[in-house]
Each structure stands twice: as C-alpha cells, then as structure tokens.
C-alpha cells in the first residue's frame, strides 16, 4: 500500500473512532494515546477498524511500534 492510501485509511479510522479529532490537522508526530487522548479501548477500536478497512492485522506484540500517527501510517503502508 502506498503511503497516501495508508494516510487516508489511518485518518478515516481515527475519525471513526474519535470523531471529535479534526483529522485534517493531524500532526504526524502526534502520539495516539497521549496527544490524541485515545484510551485503551479507543486504541483497540482503531487497530480493529484498520484491520477491517485495510486488511492489515496488528498483533498485540506490535503495539509498541505504533505510538504516533506517522508510526501507524508507516506500519499500514508496509504491510498493506
């Protein structure tokens, strides 16, 4: 998957899980849990939404690799 497609998928998933976040203004360096204030359930919903829309499964052992918006985009792009 190319980066632009991954970026669009991540933005759409974030918008679905946390509709109060303005995805057009997302900073790639924003931390998912701290800066976007996604709690554990929101984070899991984000991972599940991305799995459903992109087919990219993120095992729990990889959660530490996806701490920022950019990390998640790169993860989806590399595996999609």
mmJSON file of the N, C-alpha and C atoms, coordinates in Angstrom:
{"data_MODEL":{"atom_site":{
"group_PDB":["ATOM","ATOM","ATOM","ATOM","ATOM","ATOM","ATOM","ATOM","ATOM","ATOM","ATOM","ATOM","ATOM","ATOM","ATOM","ATOM","ATOM","ATOM","ATOM","ATOM","ATOM","ATOM","ATOM","ATOM","ATOM","ATOM","ATOM","ATOM","ATOM","ATOM","ATOM","ATOM","ATOM","ATOM","ATOM","ATOM","ATOM","ATOM","ATOM","ATOM","ATOM","ATOM","ATOM","ATOM","ATOM","ATOM","ATOM","ATOM","ATOM","ATOM","ATOM","ATOM","ATOM","ATOM","ATOM","ATOM","ATOM","ATOM","ATOM","ATOM","ATOM","ATOM","ATOM","ATOM","ATOM","ATOM","ATOM","ATOM","ATOM","ATOM","ATOM","ATOM","ATOM","ATOM","ATOM","ATOM","ATOM","ATOM","ATOM","ATOM","ATOM","ATOM","ATOM","ATOM","ATOM","ATOM","ATOM","ATOM","ATOM","ATOM","ATOM","ATOM","ATOM","ATOM","ATOM","ATOM","ATOM","ATOM","ATOM","ATOM","ATOM","ATOM","ATOM","ATOM","ATOM","ATOM","ATOM","ATOM","ATOM","ATOM","ATOM","ATOM","ATOM","ATOM","ATOM","ATOM","ATOM","ATOM","ATOM","ATOM","ATOM","ATOM","ATOM","ATOM","ATOM","ATOM","ATOM","ATOM","ATOM","ATOM","ATOM","ATOM","ATOM","ATOM","ATOM","ATOM","ATOM","ATOM","ATOM","ATOM","ATOM","ATOM","ATOM","ATOM","ATOM","ATOM","ATOM","ATOM","ATOM","ATOM","ATOM","ATOM","ATOM","ATOM","ATOM","ATOM","ATOM","ATOM","ATOM","ATOM","ATOM","ATOM","ATOM","ATOM","ATOM","ATOM","ATOM","ATOM","ATOM","ATOM","ATOM","ATOM","ATOM","ATOM","ATOM","ATOM","ATOM","ATOM","ATOM","ATOM","ATOM","ATOM","ATOM","ATOM","ATOM","ATOM","ATOM","ATOM","ATOM","ATOM","ATOM","ATOM","ATOM","ATOM","ATOM","ATOM","ATOM","ATOM","ATOM","ATOM","ATOM","ATOM","ATOM","ATOM","ATOM","ATOM","ATOM","ATOM","ATOM","ATOM","ATOM","ATOM","ATOM","ATOM","ATOM","ATOM","ATOM","ATOM","ATOM","ATOM","ATOM","ATOM","ATOM","ATOM","ATOM","ATOM","ATOM","ATOM","ATOM","ATOM","ATOM","ATOM","ATOM","ATOM","ATOM","ATOM","ATOM","ATOM","ATOM","ATOM"],
"id":[1,2,3,4,5,6,7,8,9,10,11,12,13,14,15,16,17,18,19,20,21,22,23,24,25,26,27,28,29,30,31,32,33,34,35,36,37,38,39,40,41,42,43,44,45,46,47,48,49,50,51,52,53,54,55,56,57,58,59,60,61,62,63,64,65,66,67,68,69,70,71,72,73,74,75,76,77,78,79,80,81,82,83,84,85,86,87,88,89,90,91,92,93,94,95,96,97,98,99,100,101,102,103,104,105,106,107,108,109,110,111,112,113,114,115,116,117,118,119,120,121,122,123,124,125,126,127,128,129,130,131,132,133,134,135,136,137,138,139,140,141,142,143,144,145,146,147,148,149,150,151,152,153,154,155,156,157,158,159,160,161,162,163,164,165,166,167,168,169,170,171,172,173,174,175,176,177,178,179,180,181,182,183,184,185,186,187,188,189,190,191,192,193,194,195,196,197,198,199,200,201,202,203,204,205,206,207,208,209,210,211,212,213,214,215,216,217,218,219,220,221,222,223,224,225,226,227,228,229,230,231,232,233,234,235,236,237,238,239,240],
"type_symbol":["N","C","C","N","C","C","N","C","C","N","C","C","N","C","C","N","C","C","N","C","C","N","C","C","N","C","C","N","C","C","N","C","C","N","C","C","N","C","C","N","C","C","N","C","C","N","C","C","N","C","C","N","C","C","N","C","C","N","C","C","N","C","C","N","C","C","N","C","C","N","C","C","N","C","C","N","C","C","N","C","C","N","C","C","N","C","C","N","C","C","N","C","C","N","C","C","N","C","C","N","C","C","N","C","C","N","C","C","N","C","C","N","C","C","N","C","C","N","C","C","N","C","C","N","C","C","N","C","C","N","C","C","N","C","C","N","C","C","N","C","C","N","C","C","N","C","C","N","C","C","N","C","C","N","C","C","N","C","C","N","C","C","N","C","C","N","C","C","N","C","C","N","C","C","N","C","C","N","C","C","N","C","C","N","C","C","N","C","C","N","C","C","N","C","C","N","C","C","N","C","C","N","C","C","N","C","C","N","C","C","N","C","C","N","C","C","N","C","C","N","C","C","N","C","C","N","C","C","N","C","C","N","C","C","N","C","C","N","C","C"],
"label_atom_id":["N","CA","C","N","CA","C","N","CA","C","N","CA","C","N","CA","C","N","CA","C","N","CA","C","N","CA","C","N","CA","C","N","CA","C","N","CA","C","N","CA","C","N","CA","C","N","CA","C","N","CA","C","N","CA","C","N","CA","C","N","CA","C","N","CA","C","N","CA","C","N","CA","C","N","CA","C","N","CA","C","N","CA","C","N","CA","C","N","CA","C","N","CA","C","N","CA","C","N","CA","C","N","CA","C","N","CA","C","N","CA","C","N","CA","C","N","CA","C","N","CA","C","N","CA","C","N","CA","C","N","CA","C","N","CA","C","N","CA","C","N","CA","C","N","CA","C","N","CA","C","N","CA","C","N","CA","C","N","CA","C","N","CA","C","N","CA","C","N","CA","C","N","CA","C","N","CA","C","N","CA","C","N","CA","C","N","CA","C","N","CA","C","N","CA","C","N","CA","C","N","CA","C","N","CA","C","N","CA","C","N","CA","C","N","CA","C","N","CA","C","N","CA","C","N","CA","C","N","CA","C","N","CA","C","N","CA","C","N","CA","C","N","CA","C","N","CA","C","N","CA","C","N","CA","C","N","CA","C","N","CA","C","N","CA","C","N","CA","C","N","CA","C","N","CA","C","N","CA","C"],
"label_alt_id":[null,null,null,null,null,null,null,null,null,null,null,null,null,null,null,null,null,null,null,null,null,null,null,null,null,null,null,null,null,null,null,null,null,null,null,null,null,null,null,null,null,null,null,null,null,null,null,null,null,null,null,null,null,null,null,null,null,null,null,null,null,null,null,null,null,null,null,null,null,null,null,null,null,null,null,null,null,null,null,null,null,null,null,null,null,null,null,null,null,null,null,null,null,null,null,null,null,null,null,null,null,null,null,null,null,null,null,null,null,null,null,null,null,null,null,null,null,null,null,null,null,null,null,null,null,null,null,null,null,null,null,null,null,null,null,null,null,null,null,null,null,null,null,null,null,null,null,null,null,null,null,null,null,null,null,null,null,null,null,null,null,null,null,null,null,null,null,null,null,null,null,null,null,null,null,null,null,null,null,null,null,null,null,null,null,null,null,null,null,null,null,null,null,null,null,null,null,null,null,null,null,null,null,null,null,null,null,null,null,null,null,null,null,null,null,null,null,null,null,null,null,null,null,null,null,null,null,null,null,null,null,null,null,null,null,null,null,null,null,null],
"label_comp_id":["UNK","UNK","UNK","UNK","UNK","UNK","UNK","UNK","UNK","UNK","UNK","UNK","UNK","UNK","UNK","UNK","UNK","UNK","UNK","UNK","UNK","UNK","UNK","UNK","UNK","UNK","UNK","UNK","UNK","UNK","UNK","UNK","UNK","UNK","UNK","UNK","UNK","UNK","UNK","UNK","UNK","UNK","UNK","UNK","UNK","UNK","UNK","UNK","UNK","UNK","UNK","UNK","UNK","UNK","UNK","UNK","UNK","UNK","UNK","UNK","UNK","UNK","UNK","UNK","UNK","UNK","UNK","UNK","UNK","UNK","UNK","UNK","UNK","UNK","UNK","UNK","UNK","UNK","UNK","UNK","UNK","UNK","UNK","UNK","UNK","UNK","UNK","UNK","UNK","UNK","UNK","UNK","UNK","UNK","UNK","UNK","UNK","UNK","UNK","UNK","UNK","UNK","UNK","UNK","UNK","UNK","UNK","UNK","UNK","UNK","UNK","UNK","UNK","UNK","UNK","UNK","UNK","UNK","UNK","UNK","UNK","UNK","UNK","UNK","UNK","UNK","UNK","UNK","UNK","UNK","UNK","UNK","UNK","UNK","UNK","UNK","UNK","UNK","UNK","UNK","UNK","UNK","UNK","UNK","UNK","UNK","UNK","UNK","UNK","UNK","UNK","UNK","UNK","UNK","UNK","UNK","UNK","UNK","UNK","UNK","UNK","UNK","UNK","UNK","UNK","UNK","UNK","UNK","UNK","UNK","UNK","UNK","UNK","UNK","UNK","UNK","UNK","UNK","UNK","UNK","UNK","UNK","UNK","UNK","UNK","UNK","UNK","UNK","UNK","UNK","UNK","UNK","UNK","UNK","UNK","UNK","UNK","UNK","UNK","UNK","UNK","UNK","UNK","UNK","UNK","UNK","UNK","UNK","UNK","UNK","UNK","UNK","UNK","UNK","UNK","UNK","UNK","UNK","UNK","UNK","UNK","UNK","UNK","UNK","UNK","UNK","UNK","UNK","UNK","UNK","UNK","UNK","UNK","UNK","UNK","UNK","UNK","UNK","UNK","UNK"],
"label_asym_id":["A","A","A","A","A","A","A","A","A","A","A","A","A","A","A","A","A","A","A","A","A","A","A","A","A","A","A","A","A","A","A","A","A","A","A","A","A","A","A","A","A","A","A","A","A","A","A","A","A","A","A","A","A","A","A","A","A","A","A","A","A","A","A","A","A","A","A","A","A","A","A","A","A","A","A","A","A","A","A","A","A","A","A","A","A","A","A","A","A","A","A","A","A","A","A","A","A","A","A","A","A","A","A","A","A","A","A","A","A","A","A","A","A","A","A","A","A","A","A","A","A","A","A","A","A","A","A","A","A","A","A","A","A","A","A","A","A","A","A","A","A","A","A","A","A","A","A","A","A","A","A","A","A","A","A","A","A","A","A","A","A","A","A","A","A","A","A","A","A","A","A","A","A","A","A","A","A","A","A","A","A","A","A","A","A","A","A","A","A","A","A","A","A","A","A","A","A","A","A","A","A","A","A","A","A","A","A","A","A","A","A","A","A","A","A","A","A","A","A","A","A","A","A","A","A","A","A","A","A","A","A","A","A","A","A","A","A","A","A","A"],
"label_entity_id":["1","1","1","1","1","1","1","1","1","1","1","1","1","1","1","1","1","1","1","1","1","1","1","1","1","1","1","1","1","1","1","1","1","1","1","1","1","1","1","1","1","1","1","1","1","1","1","1","1","1","1","1","1","1","1","1","1","1","1","1","1","1","1","1","1","1","1","1","1","1","1","1","1","1","1","1","1","1","1","1","1","1","1","1","1","1","1","1","1","1","1","1","1","1","1","1","1","1","1","1","1","1","1","1","1","1","1","1","1","1","1","1","1","1","1","1","1","1","1","1","1","1","1","1","1","1","1","1","1","1","1","1","1","1","1","1","1","1","1","1","1","1","1","1","1","1","1","1","1","1","1","1","1","1","1","1","1","1","1","1","1","1","1","1","1","1","1","1","1","1","1","1","1","1","1","1","1","1","1","1","1","1","1","1","1","1","1","1","1","1","1","1","1","1","1","1","1","1","1","1","1","1","1","1","1","1","1","1","1","1","1","1","1","1","1","1","1","1","1","1","1","1","1","1","1","1","1","1","1","1","1","1","1","1","1","1","1","1","1","1"],
"label_seq_id":[1,1,1,2,2,2,3,3,3,4,4,4,5,5,5,6,6,6,7,7,7,8,8,8,9,9,9,10,10,10,11,11,11,12,12,12,13,13,13,14,14,14,15,15,15,16,16,16,17,17,17,18,18,18,19,19,19,20,20,20,21,21,21,22,22,22,23,23,23,24,24,24,25,25,25,26,26,26,27,27,27,28,28,28,29,29,29,30,30,30,31,31,31,32,32,32,33,33,33,34,34,34,35,35,35,36,36,36,37,37,37,38,38,38,39,39,39,40,40,40,41,41,41,42,42,42,43,43,43,44,44,44,45,45,45,46,46,46,47,47,47,48,48,48,49,49,49,50,50,50,51,51,51,52,52,52,53,53,53,54,54,54,55,55,55,56,56,56,57,57,57,58,58,58,59,59,59,60,60,60,61,61,61,62,62,62,63,63,63,64,64,64,65,65,65,66,66,66,67,67,67,68,68,68,69,69,69,70,70,70,71,71,71,72,72,72,73,73,73,74,74,74,75,75,75,76,76,76,77,77,77,78,78,78,79,79,79,80,80,80],
"pdbx_PDB_ins_code":[null,null,null,null,null,null,null,null,null,null,null,null,null,null,null,null,null,null,null,null,null,null,null,null,null,null,null,null,null,null,null,null,null,null,null,null,null,null,null,null,null,null,null,null,null,null,null,null,null,null,null,null,null,null,null,null,null,null,null,null,null,null,null,null,null,null,null,null,null,null,null,null,null,null,null,null,null,null,null,null,null,null,null,null,null,null,null,null,null,null,null,null,null,null,null,null,null,null,null,null,null,null,null,null,null,null,null,null,null,null,null,null,null,null,null,null,null,null,null,null,null,null,null,null,null,null,null,null,null,null,null,null,null,null,null,null,null,null,null,null,null,null,null,null,null,null,null,null,null,null,null,null,null,null,null,null,null,null,null,null,null,null,null,null,null,null,null,null,null,null,null,null,null,null,null,null,null,null,null,null,null,null,null,null,null,null,null,null,null,null,null,null,null,null,null,null,null,null,null,null,null,null,null,null,null,null,null,null,null,null,null,null,null,null,null,null,null,null,null,null,null,null,null,null,null,null,null,null,null,null,null,null,null,null,null,null,null,null,null,null],
"Cartn_x":[0.86,0.0,0.898,0.538,1.345,1.0,1.925,1.781,0.513,0.149,-1.057,-2.312,-2.387,-3.53,-3.541,-2.359,-2.254,-2.644,-2.196,-2.54,-4.055,-4.677,-6.129,-6.854,-6.379,-7.012,-6.869,-5.69,-5.463,-6.33,-6.387,-7.216,-8.688,-9.159,-10.564,-10.845,-9.914,-10.1,-10.113,-9.224,-9.19,-10.497,-10.966,-12.225,-13.395,-13.372,-14.46,-14.403,-13.215,-13.048,-13.167,-12.636,-12.636,-13.132,-14.443,-14.989,-14.721,-14.309,-14.016,-12.643,-11.815,-10.488,-10.608,-10.043,-10.035,-8.867,-9.167,-8.103,-7.318,-7.893,-7.162,-5.968,-6.039,-4.984,-4.035,-4.116,-3.289,-1.804,-1.043,0.409,0.935,1.812,2.367,3.083,3.58,4.304,3.374,2.083,1.122,1.095,1.211,1.146,-0.321,-0.617,-2.005,-2.659,-1.985,-2.601,-2.485,-1.331,-1.131,-1.701,-1.291,-1.699,-3.128,-3.518,-4.882,-5.84,-5.281,-6.048,-6.923,-6.376,-7.078,-6.816,-7.871,-7.67,-7.464,-7.306,-7.019,-8.104,-9.362,-10.462,-10.491,-10.229,-10.171,-9.032,-7.883,-6.735,-7.06,-7.672,-8.057,-9.086,-10.017,-11.012,-10.332,-9.335,-8.58,-7.867,-7.209,-6.5,-7.477,-8.63,-9.648,-10.249,-10.512,-11.056,-10.082,-8.798,-7.792,-7.695,-7.824,-7.787,-8.953,-10.12,-11.306,-11.225,-10.669,-10.661,-9.452,-8.334,-7.109,-6.639,-7.137,-6.659,-5.361,-4.87,-3.618,-3.921,-3.485,-3.67,-2.46,-2.705,-1.627,-1.668,-0.743,-0.742,-0.352,-0.799,-0.518,0.978,1.782,3.235,3.8,3.043,3.49,2.938,2.115,1.51,2.559,3.685,4.755,5.379,5.173,5.726,4.84,3.626,2.669,2.205,3.106,2.776,2.387,2.785,2.442,1.616,1.051,0.291,1.206,2.422,3.37,3.732,3.936,4.237,3.123,1.896,0.752,0.624,0.836,0.798,1.862,3.074,4.169,3.922,3.357,3.06,2.043,0.977,-0.057,0.486,1.267,1.831,2.753,3.533,4.492,3.826,2.647,2.006,0.744,0.324,-0.921,-0.771],
"Cartn_y":[-1.176,0.0,1.227,2.203,3.415,4.297,5.184,5.999,6.845,7.411,8.251,7.454,6.212,5.357,5.0,4.718,4.399,5.606,6.787,8.025,8.243,8.038,8.212,7.19,5.948,4.901,5.204,5.653,5.986,7.174,8.198,9.369,8.992,8.169,7.74,6.911,6.041,5.203,6.06,7.035,7.928,8.717,9.204,9.962,9.104,7.83,6.931,6.631,6.408,6.036,7.251,8.376,9.595,10.766,10.857,11.867,13.315,13.541,14.9,15.391,14.506,14.875,15.362,16.524,17.075,16.446,15.499,14.727,15.529,16.59,17.414,18.111,18.299,18.998,18.049,16.752,15.78,16.003,16.032,16.11,14.683,14.373,13.019,12.615,13.594,13.303,13.119,13.346,13.227,11.794,11.664,10.343,9.956,8.731,8.276,8.322,7.81,7.731,9.035,9.688,10.887,12.135,12.41,13.658,13.598,12.461,12.324,11.83,11.476,11.034,9.816,8.877,7.617,6.707,6.261,5.324,3.929,2.957,1.587,1.051,1.302,0.821,1.536,2.833,3.583,3.066,2.807,2.308,0.961,0.076,-1.23,-1.091,-0.174,0.068,0.605,1.439,1.972,0.846,-0.023,-1.157,-2.08,-2.336,-3.202,-2.563,-1.274,-0.562,-0.623,-0.42,-0.505,-1.919,-2.913,-4.306,-4.565,-4.051,-4.267,-3.516,-2.307,-1.483,-1.716,-2.151,-2.314,-3.757,-4.604,-5.98,-6.142,-5.055,-5.103,-5.446,-6.631,-7.075,-6.64,-6.042,-5.595,-6.43,-7.384,-8.196,-7.357,-7.789,-7.054,-6.828,-7.763,-7.627,-6.443,-5.928,-4.784,-3.447,-3.441,-2.192,-1.142,-1.551,-0.615,0.066,-0.489,0.084,1.175,1.286,2.246,3.222,4.086,5.028,6.405,6.727,8.028,7.822,8.904,8.846,8.368,8.903,8.507,7.033,6.551,5.125,4.261,4.641,3.857,3.904,5.068,5.195,4.302,4.382,3.576,2.088,1.701,0.301,-0.229,0.529,0.11,0.095,1.09,1.158,-0.024,-0.411,-1.506,-2.865,-2.994,-4.307,-4.428,-3.333,-3.336,-3.658],
"Cartn_z":[0.0,0.0,0.0,-0.82,-0.849,0.355,0.677,1.89,1.878,0.735,0.688,1.019,0.528,0.845,2.331,2.87,4.294,5.14,4.733,5.462,5.455,4.315,4.211,5.083,5.09,5.897,7.39,7.806,9.219,9.618,8.786,9.096,9.214,8.293,8.332,9.58,9.949,11.139,12.406,12.469,13.634,13.71,12.574,12.548,13.005,12.67,13.07,14.564,15.085,16.492,17.414,16.972,17.787,16.932,16.732,15.819,16.228,17.469,17.908,17.449,16.904,16.423,14.983,14.714,13.357,12.615,11.756,11.111,10.081,9.547,8.581,9.241,10.542,11.272,12.003,11.704,12.424,12.167,13.225,13.137,13.123,12.193,12.11,13.395,14.123,15.369,16.564,16.373,17.475,17.991,19.302,19.934,20.083,19.692,19.664,21.034,22.027,23.361,24.141,24.071,24.874,24.217,22.976,22.325,21.796,21.221,20.714,21.787,22.934,24.102,23.81,23.033,22.809,23.995,24.661,25.761,25.17,26.02,25.563,24.638,24.985,24.146,22.799,22.806,21.549,20.668,21.288,20.539,19.903,20.679,20.134,19.018,19.176,18.126,16.867,17.034,15.901,15.156,15.894,15.296,14.57,15.18,14.573,13.321,13.383,12.228,11.056,11.34,10.277,9.715,10.564,10.091,9.148,9.485,8.653,7.328,7.349,6.138,5.249,5.836,5.041,4.949,5.844,5.884,6.641,7.23,7.988,9.437,9.834,11.209,12.02,13.167,14.046,15.313,15.44,16.655,17.872,19.017,20.248,20.449,20.005,20.16,19.358,18.394,17.594,18.077,19.083,19.549,19.904,20.429,20.786,19.583,18.412,17.178,16.59,17.084,16.518,17.598,17.998,19.065,18.551,17.321,16.741,15.469,14.981,13.734,12.608,12.535,11.49,11.598,12.829,13.016,12.444,12.723,12.268,10.743,10.161,8.697,8.066,8.591,8.048,8.227,9.358,9.632,8.626,8.413,7.466,6.039,5.678,4.329,4.056,5.042,4.862,4.777,5.368,5.444,4.589,4.013,3.264,1.798],
"occupancy":[1.0,1.0,1.0,1.0,1.0,1.0,1.0,1.0,1.0,1.0,1.0,1.0,1.0,1.0,1.0,1.0,1.0,1.0,1.0,1.0,1.0,1.0,1.0,1.0,1.0,1.0,1.0,1.0,1.0,1.0,1.0,1.0,1.0,1.0,1.0,1.0,1.0,1.0,1.0,1.0,1.0,1.0,1.0,1.0,1.0,1.0,1.0,1.0,1.0,1.0,1.0,1.0,1.0,1.0,1.0,1.0,1.0,1.0,1.0,1.0,1.0,1.0,1.0,1.0,1.0,1.0,1.0,1.0,1.0,1.0,1.0,1.0,1.0,1.0,1.0,1.0,1.0,1.0,1.0,1.0,1.0,1.0,1.0,1.0,1.0,1.0,1.0,1.0,1.0,1.0,1.0,1.0,1.0,1.0,1.0,1.0,1.0,1.0,1.0,1.0,1.0,1.0,1.0,1.0,1.0,1.0,1.0,1.0,1.0,1.0,1.0,1.0,1.0,1.0,1.0,1.0,1.0,1.0,1.0,1.0,1.0,1.0,1.0,1.0,1.0,1.0,1.0,1.0,1.0,1.0,1.0,1.0,1.0,1.0,1.0,1.0,1.0,1.0,1.0,1.0,1.0,1.0,1.0,1.0,1.0,1.0,1.0,1.0,1.0,1.0,1.0,1.0,1.0,1.0,1.0,1.0,1.0,1.0,1.0,1.0,1.0,1.0,1.0,1.0,1.0,1.0,1.0,1.0,1.0,1.0,1.0,1.0,1.0,1.0,1.0,1.0,1.0,1.0,1.0,1.0,1.0,1.0,1.0,1.0,1.0,1.0,1.0,1.0,1.0,1.0,1.0,1.0,1.0,1.0,1.0,1.0,1.0,1.0,1.0,1.0,1.0,1.0,1.0,1.0,1.0,1.0,1.0,1.0,1.0,1.0,1.0,1.0,1.0,1.0,1.0,1.0,1.0,1.0,1.0,1.0,1.0,1.0,1.0,1.0,1.0,1.0,1.0,1.0,1.0,1.0,1.0,1.0,1.0,1.0,1.0,1.0,1.0,1.0,1.0,1.0],
"B_iso_or_equiv":[0.0,0.0,0.0,0.0,0.0,0.0,0.0,0.0,0.0,0.0,0.0,0.0,0.0,0.0,0.0,0.0,0.0,0.0,0.0,0.0,0.0,0.0,0.0,0.0,0.0,0.0,0.0,0.0,0.0,0.0,0.0,0.0,0.0,0.0,0.0,0.0,0.0,0.0,0.0,0.0,0.0,0.0,0.0,0.0,0.0,0.0,0.0,0.0,0.0,0.0,0.0,0.0,0.0,0.0,0.0,0.0,0.0,0.0,0.0,0.0,0.0,0.0,0.0,0.0,0.0,0.0,0.0,0.0,0.0,0.0,0.0,0.0,0.0,0.0,0.0,0.0,0.0,0.0,0.0,0.0,0.0,0.0,0.0,0.0,0.0,0.0,0.0,0.0,0.0,0.0,0.0,0.0,0.0,0.0,0.0,0.0,0.0,0.0,0.0,0.0,0.0,0.0,0.0,0.0,0.0,0.0,0.0,0.0,0.0,0.0,0.0,0.0,0.0,0.0,0.0,0.0,0.0,0.0,0.0,0.0,0.0,0.0,0.0,0.0,0.0,0.0,0.0,0.0,0.0,0.0,0.0,0.0,0.0,0.0,0.0,0.0,0.0,0.0,0.0,0.0,0.0,0.0,0.0,0.0,0.0,0.0,0.0,0.0,0.0,0.0,0.0,0.0,0.0,0.0,0.0,0.0,0.0,0.0,0.0,0.0,0.0,0.0,0.0,0.0,0.0,0.0,0.0,0.0,0.0,0.0,0.0,0.0,0.0,0.0,0.0,0.0,0.0,0.0,0.0,0.0,0.0,0.0,0.0,0.0,0.0,0.0,0.0,0.0,0.0,0.0,0.0,0.0,0.0,0.0,0.0,0.0,0.0,0.0,0.0,0.0,0.0,0.0,0.0,0.0,0.0,0.0,0.0,0.0,0.0,0.0,0.0,0.0,0.0,0.0,0.0,0.0,0.0,0.0,0.0,0.0,0.0,0.0,0.0,0.0,0.0,0.0,0.0,0.0,0.0,0.0,0.0,0.0,0.0,0.0,0.0,0.0,0.0,0.0,0.0,0.0],
"pdbx_formal_charge":[null,null,null,null,null,null,null,null,null,null,null,null,null,null,null,null,null,null,null,null,null,null,null,null,null,null,null,null,null,null,null,null,null,null,null,null,null,null,null,null,null,null,null,null,null,null,null,null,null,null,null,null,null,null,null,null,null,null,null,null,null,null,null,null,null,null,null,null,null,null,null,null,null,null,null,null,null,null,null,null,null,null,null,null,null,null,null,null,null,null,null,null,null,null,null,null,null,null,null,null,null,null,null,null,null,null,null,null,null,null,null,null,null,null,null,null,null,null,null,null,null,null,null,null,null,null,null,null,null,null,null,null,null,null,null,null,null,null,null,null,null,null,null,null,null,null,null,null,null,null,null,null,null,null,null,null,null,null,null,null,null,null,null,null,null,null,null,null,null,null,null,null,null,null,null,null,null,null,null,null,null,null,null,null,null,null,null,null,null,null,null,null,null,null,null,null,null,null,null,null,null,null,null,null,null,null,null,null,null,null,null,null,null,null,null,null,null,null,null,null,null,null,null,null,null,null,null,null,null,null,null,null,null,null,null,null,null,null,null,null],
"auth_seq_id":[1,1,1,2,2,2,3,3,3,4,4,4,5,5,5,6,6,6,7,7,7,8,8,8,9,9,9,10,10,10,11,11,11,12,12,12,13,13,13,14,14,14,15,15,15,16,16,16,17,17,17,18,18,18,19,19,19,20,20,20,21,21,21,22,22,22,23,23,23,24,24,24,25,25,25,26,26,26,27,27,27,28,28,28,29,29,29,30,30,30,31,31,31,32,32,32,33,33,33,34,34,34,35,35,35,36,36,36,37,37,37,38,38,38,39,39,39,40,40,40,41,41,41,42,42,42,43,43,43,44,44,44,45,45,45,46,46,46,47,47,47,48,48,48,49,49,49,50,50,50,51,51,51,52,52,52,53,53,53,54,54,54,55,55,55,56,56,56,57,57,57,58,58,58,59,59,59,60,60,60,61,61,61,62,62,62,63,63,63,64,64,64,65,65,65,66,66,66,67,67,67,68,68,68,69,69,69,70,70,70,71,71,71,72,72,72,73,73,73,74,74,74,75,75,75,76,76,76,77,77,77,78,78,78,79,79,79,80,80,80],
"auth_comp_id":["UNK","UNK","UNK","UNK","UNK","UNK","UNK","UNK","UNK","UNK","UNK","UNK","UNK","UNK","UNK","UNK","UNK","UNK","UNK","UNK","UNK","UNK","UNK","UNK","UNK","UNK","UNK","UNK","UNK","UNK","UNK","UNK","UNK","UNK","UNK","UNK","UNK","UNK","UNK","UNK","UNK","UNK","UNK","UNK","UNK","UNK","UNK","UNK","UNK","UNK","UNK","UNK","UNK","UNK","UNK","UNK","UNK","UNK","UNK","UNK","UNK","UNK","UNK","UNK","UNK","UNK","UNK","UNK","UNK","UNK","UNK","UNK","UNK","UNK","UNK","UNK","UNK","UNK","UNK","UNK","UNK","UNK","UNK","UNK","UNK","UNK","UNK","UNK","UNK","UNK","UNK","UNK","UNK","UNK","UNK","UNK","UNK","UNK","UNK","UNK","UNK","UNK","UNK","UNK","UNK","UNK","UNK","UNK","UNK","UNK","UNK","UNK","UNK","UNK","UNK","UNK","UNK","UNK","UNK","UNK","UNK","UNK","UNK","UNK","UNK","UNK","UNK","UNK","UNK","UNK","UNK","UNK","UNK","UNK","UNK","UNK","UNK","UNK","UNK","UNK","UNK","UNK","UNK","UNK","UNK","UNK","UNK","UNK","UNK","UNK","UNK","UNK","UNK","UNK","UNK","UNK","UNK","UNK","UNK","UNK","UNK","UNK","UNK","UNK","UNK","UNK","UNK","UNK","UNK","UNK","UNK","UNK","UNK","UNK","UNK","UNK","UNK","UNK","UNK","UNK","UNK","UNK","UNK","UNK","UNK","UNK","UNK","UNK","UNK","UNK","UNK","UNK","UNK","UNK","UNK","UNK","UNK","UNK","UNK","UNK","UNK","UNK","UNK","UNK","UNK","UNK","UNK","UNK","UNK","UNK","UNK","UNK","UNK","UNK","UNK","UNK","UNK","UNK","UNK","UNK","UNK","UNK","UNK","UNK","UNK","UNK","UNK","UNK","UNK","UNK","UNK","UNK","UNK","UNK","UNK","UNK","UNK","UNK","UNK","UNK"],
"auth_asym_id":["A","A","A","A","A","A","A","A","A","A","A","A","A","A","A","A","A","A","A","A","A","A","A","A","A","A","A","A","A","A","A","A","A","A","A","A","A","A","A","A","A","A","A","A","A","A","A","A","A","A","A","A","A","A","A","A","A","A","A","A","A","A","A","A","A","A","A","A","A","A","A","A","A","A","A","A","A","A","A","A","A","A","A","A","A","A","A","A","A","A","A","A","A","A","A","A","A","A","A","A","A","A","A","A","A","A","A","A","A","A","A","A","A","A","A","A","A","A","A","A","A","A","A","A","A","A","A","A","A","A","A","A","A","A","A","A","A","A","A","A","A","A","A","A","A","A","A","A","A","A","A","A","A","A","A","A","A","A","A","A","A","A","A","A","A","A","A","A","A","A","A","A","A","A","A","A","A","A","A","A","A","A","A","A","A","A","A","A","A","A","A","A","A","A","A","A","A","A","A","A","A","A","A","A","A","A","A","A","A","A","A","A","A","A","A","A","A","A","A","A","A","A","A","A","A","A","A","A","A","A","A","A","A","A","A","A","A","A","A","A"],
"auth_atom_id":["N","CA","C","N","CA","C","N","CA","C","N","CA","C","N","CA","C","N","CA","C","N","CA","C","N","CA","C","N","CA","C","N","CA","C","N","CA","C","N","CA","C","N","CA","C","N","CA","C","N","CA","C","N","CA","C","N","CA","C","N","CA","C","N","CA","C","N","CA","C","N","CA","C","N","CA","C","N","CA","C","N","CA","C","N","CA","C","N","CA","C","N","CA","C","N","CA","C","N","CA","C","N","CA","C","N","CA","C","N","CA","C","N","CA","C","N","CA","C","N","CA","C","N","CA","C","N","CA","C","N","CA","C","N","CA","C","N","CA","C","N","CA","C","N","CA","C","N","CA","C","N","CA","C","N","CA","C","N","CA","C","N","CA","C","N","CA","C","N","CA","C","N","CA","C","N","CA","C","N","CA","C","N","CA","C","N","CA","C","N","CA","C","N","CA","C","N","CA","C","N","CA","C","N","CA","C","N","CA","C","N","CA","C","N","CA","C","N","CA","C","N","CA","C","N","CA","C","N","CA","C","N","CA","C","N","CA","C","N","CA","C","N","CA","C","N","CA","C","N","CA","C","N","CA","C","N","CA","C","N","CA","C","N","CA","C","N","CA","C","N","CA","C","N","CA","C","N","CA","C"],
"pdbx_PDB_model_num":[1,1,1,1,1,1,1,1,1,1,1,1,1,1,1,1,1,1,1,1,1,1,1,1,1,1,1,1,1,1,1,1,1,1,1,1,1,1,1,1,1,1,1,1,1,1,1,1,1,1,1,1,1,1,1,1,1,1,1,1,1,1,1,1,1,1,1,1,1,1,1,1,1,1,1,1,1,1,1,1,1,1,1,1,1,1,1,1,1,1,1,1,1,1,1,1,1,1,1,1,1,1,1,1,1,1,1,1,1,1,1,1,1,1,1,1,1,1,1,1,1,1,1,1,1,1,1,1,1,1,1,1,1,1,1,1,1,1,1,1,1,1,1,1,1,1,1,1,1,1,1,1,1,1,1,1,1,1,1,1,1,1,1,1,1,1,1,1,1,1,1,1,1,1,1,1,1,1,1,1,1,1,1,1,1,1,1,1,1,1,1,1,1,1,1,1,1,1,1,1,1,1,1,1,1,1,1,1,1,1,1,1,1,1,1,1,1,1,1,1,1,1,1,1,1,1,1,1,1,1,1,1,1,1,1,1,1,1,1,1]
}}}
